[in-house]
Amino acid sequence: MNRFIFVCYGHGSGGEGLSVLISSLQFCNDLKHEKHNSRTWTYDYFNKLFLNYQDPGWLNTIKHNYEGENYEVIPSHYTPEVIKKKFPDALYVVINSPRNESDKEILSNQVYEKVWLTKHDTLSQRVGFFLHNNNNQAPTREQMKILKDEISNGEIRCMIEGIDATPDNIKKLHLSTPLQAFDGIYDWYYDHSHNLFALEYRDMLDNKTQPLLRWLTKKIKTI
């Protein structure tokens, strides 16, 4: 059995930091990571495969067959429904979407800081981000030239909309854009199940993660 714990979350919800915390449990391998200002940057077993935009059929390309004794913790922007097609026996942690307006505003600010103002490392990732936000319409030759530079996600979004990538325009575009996940789901509201723990976004903000850690510990002892 492949021993994976997938931490599924929308942009800006703190899933990489939570993944690092989970990996500190004795039955997990430590998740390598760095701190980039307020953001946690992880290096997981799949090399961020589940945190980047992928082409259709991408799950079928995964050939890793991990057979280690400890669990690997994998942060993911894909929902459990997608991942279960490949890893039905994995454990899942989901950070639910905010349930009130004040928490939604907090998340919006986090997304702006950690998504819109950040950059992808490679050209292929920037092109993937472009395609996902442009209805899979390929960039023009001129747009490809711009994408070869290390521009931010906000600048890419402005390029798609055909507006100047000024700080003011990036901010306005962010505020007018609904939050979304890779699979097109705007709000994640899950309940606990036999292999899934649903963590409320408010509990993330308040660092109330002990029930989750206890659940994982108890669950893995019974497997």
DAVENWO-V835102 format. One record per residue. N is the residue number from 1. RES is the residue in one small letter. PSI is psi as a letter, one per 40 degrees, with the letter a starting at -180 (999 if undefined). OMEGA is omega in whole degrees, -180 to 180 (* if undefined). Layout:
n->[N;N]
res->[RES;RES]
psi->[PSI;PSI]
omega->[OMEGA;OMEGA]
This chain:
n->[1;2;3;4;5;6;7;8;9;10;11;12;13;14;15;16;17;18;19;20;21;22;23;24;25;26;27;28;29;30;31;32;33;34;35;36;37;38;39;40;41;42;43;44;45;46;47;48;49;50;51;52;53;54;55;56;57;58;59;60;61;62;63;64;65;66;67;68;69;70;71;72;73;74;75;76;77;78;79;80;81;82;83;84;85;86;87;88;89;90;91;92;93;94;95;96;97;98;99;100;101;102;103;104;105;106;107;108;109;110;111;112;113;114;115;116;117;118;119;120;121;122;123;124;125;126;127;128;129;130;131;132;133;134;135;136;137;138;139;140;141;142;143;144;145;146;147;148;149;150;151;152;153;154;155;156;157;158;159;160;161;162;163;164;165;166;167;168;169;170;171;172;173;174;175;176;177;178;179;180;181;182;183;184;185;186;187;188;189;190;191;192;193;194;195;196;197;198;199;200;201;202;203;204;205;206;207;208;209;210;211;212;213;214;215;216;217;218;219;220;221;222;223]
res->[m;n;r;f;i;f;v;c;y;g;h;g;s;g;g;e;g;l;s;v;l;i;s;s;l;q;f;c;n;d;l;k;h;e;k;h;n;s;r;t;w;t;y;d;y;f;n;k;l;f;l;n;y;q;d;p;g;w;l;n;t;i;k;h;n;y;e;g;e;n;y;e;v;i;p;s;h;y;t;p;e;v;i;k;k;k;f;p;d;a;l;y;v;v;i;n;s;p;r;n;e;s;d;k;e;i;l;s;n;q;v;y;e;k;v;w;l;t;k;h;d;t;l;s;q;r;v;g;f;f;l;h;n;n;n;n;q;a;p;t;r;e;q;m;k;i;l;k;d;e;i;s;n;g;e;i;r;c;m;i;e;g;i;d;a;t;p;d;n;i;k;k;l;h;l;s;t;p;l;q;a;f;d;g;i;y;d;w;y;y;d;h;s;h;n;l;f;a;l;e;y;r;d;m;l;d;n;k;t;q;p;l;l;r;w;l;t;k;k;i;k;t;i]
psi->[h;h;g;i;h;h;h;h;i;i;h;e;e;f;d;d;d;d;d;d;d;d;e;e;i;d;e;i;i;h;h;h;i;i;h;g;b;e;h;h;h;i;g;i;d;e;f;f;d;e;e;i;h;i;i;i;e;d;d;e;e;h;e;h;g;h;f;i;d;i;i;h;h;h;i;h;e;i;i;d;d;d;d;e;d;d;g;d;e;i;i;h;h;h;h;i;i;i;e;i;d;d;d;d;d;d;d;d;d;d;d;d;d;e;c;d;e;i;i;i;d;i;d;d;d;d;d;d;d;d;d;d;e;f;f;e;h;i;i;i;d;d;d;d;d;d;d;d;i;g;i;i;d;d;d;d;d;d;d;d;e;f;i;h;g;i;d;d;d;d;d;d;d;d;d;e;h;i;i;i;i;d;e;e;h;d;h;h;g;i;i;i;a;d;e;h;h;h;h;i;d;d;d;d;d;e;f;g;e;d;d;d;d;d;d;d;d;d;d;d;d;e;999]
omega->[175;-176;180;168;179;177;-173;-175;174;-179;173;-175;178;-175;-180;176;178;179;178;179;-180;-177;178;176;-170;-179;180;169;179;178;180;-177;174;174;175;-173;-178;-175;173;-177;-174;176;-172;-176;-178;176;176;-179;-175;178;-178;178;-177;177;177;-180;-174;-179;-178;-179;-178;-177;-180;177;-176;-179;179;-179;-180;179;172;179;-173;173;-174;171;175;-177;177;-179;179;-174;-178;176;180;-176;-176;-176;178;172;-175;171;180;170;-179;176;178;-177;177;-171;-179;178;177;178;177;180;179;179;178;179;179;-177;-170;-180;-174;-177;-180;-175;172;-175;-172;177;-178;178;178;177;178;177;178;-178;-178;-177;-180;178;178;175;-175;177;176;178;180;178;178;178;180;-179;178;175;-179;-179;-178;176;178;177;176;179;178;178;179;-179;179;179;180;-178;176;177;-179;180;178;180;-180;-179;176;-177;-179;-176;179;176;179;175;-178;-177;175;180;-175;-179;178;175;-178;172;177;172;-173;-180;-178;174;180;-179;-180;179;178;177;174;-179;-177;180;179;-176;-177;177;177;-178;177;180;180;-179;180;-178;-176;176;-178;-178;*]
